[in-house]
């Protein structure tokens, strides 16, 4: 039987691998194109993923110090406003930086998982401010579950972007008849 931490790590790896495979198929212009996934560009979604996971990392730090993650809880209580503000702050973020930040923050999330016991991760209500949720539920919500909500649209975009065009076909076979234009 696997532990809650192992289950979380497997789910984190699985969703991120699917995302990276889909992203690998997309050129920069497709990543930056507005309104490709709802009202967002793919790059916008990646930035949102990163900022939520960064907020989670800060929250996990506070929890490990025995403190309530007030800022994380406030963000969760008004997720739409939090997302809007983070969008405004990051809307012009360089694509290279987006792709630097995305894996770095995920590594930090995974490292923080090791700081918590199985009981701290899995017991609902262990942290009173989570009400009747477990820390693992919160981590799942802000990481792979969030990623999985938009992943099918990114995969569909990647498939559409890479769809082969059969409009033009060039024959590489020699003609049966000699071409008079190339006569000696």
Secondary structure, DSSP 4 states (H G I P E B T S, - for coil): ---HHHHHHHHHHHHHHHHHHHHHT--HHHHH-TTSBTTB-HHHHHHHHHHHHHHHHHHHHHHHTT---HHHHHHHHTHHHHHHHHHHHHTT--HHHHHHHHHHHHHHHHHHHTTS-HHHHH-TTSSGGGTT--HHHHHHHHTHHHHHHHHHHHHHHHHHHTPPP-S-----SPPSSPPGGG--
